[in-house]
């Protein structure tokens, strides 16, 4: 999956590994699966707060791919 590869490559893993376990696991789940709502629910955070975590971790929350 192209999107997962982009999320893995762009991620700031030192920042992600410094997060509390619940949030770290939610971020990793998002990187692997791309399910924003599930990851946000697992982290027990408001959507905007979780998006802020993703931004700080340099993970693009939305990726548009064009297939030809």
C-alpha positions in Angstrom: 0.0 0.0 0.0 1.5 3.3 -1.2 -0.1 5.4 1.6 1.3 3.2 4.4 4.8 3.4 2.9 4.5 7.2 2.8 3.3 7.4 6.4 6.1 5.1 7.5 8.8 7.0 5.6 7.7 10.5 6.7 7.1 9.6 10.4 9.4 11.1 13.1 10.0 7.8 15.0 11.9 9.4 17.8 8.9 11.6 18.6 6.5 8.7 18.2 8.5 6.5 20.6 8.5 9.3 23.2 4.7 9.4 23.3 2.7 7.7 26.1 1.9 4.0 25.3 -1.8 4.5 24.4 -1.1 7.4 22.1 2.0 5.7 20.6 0.0 2.5 19.8 -2.8 4.6 18.2 -0.3 6.5 16.1 1.3 3.2 14.9 -2.1 1.8 14.2 -2.8 4.8 12.0 0.5 4.5 10.2 -0.1 0.8 9.4 -3.9 0.9 8.7 -4.8 4.5 7.9 -7.9 4.3 10.0 -8.0 7.8 11.5 -11.2 7.4 13.5 -10.2 4.1 15.1 -6.7 5.4 16.0 -8.3 8.6 17.5 -10.7 6.4 19.5 -7.9 4.2 20.8 -5.9 7.3 21.8 -9.1 8.6 23.6 -8.5 12.0 22.2 -10.5 14.6 20.3 -10.0 14.5 16.6 -8.2 17.8 16.4 -5.9 16.9 19.2 -5.0 13.6 17.6 -4.4 15.4 14.3 -2.0 17.7 16.1 -0.1 14.7 17.4 0.1 13.4 13.8 1.4 16.7 12.6 4.1 16.8 15.3 5.1 13.3 14.3 5.3 14.5 10.6 2.7 11.9 9.5 0.4 13.1 6.7 -3.1 12.4 7.9 -4.6 12.5 4.4 -2.8 11.3 1.2 -4.2 11.5 -2.3 -3.0 9.0 -4.7 -3.7 9.0 -8.4 -3.7 5.7 -10.3 -3.2 5.7 -14.0 
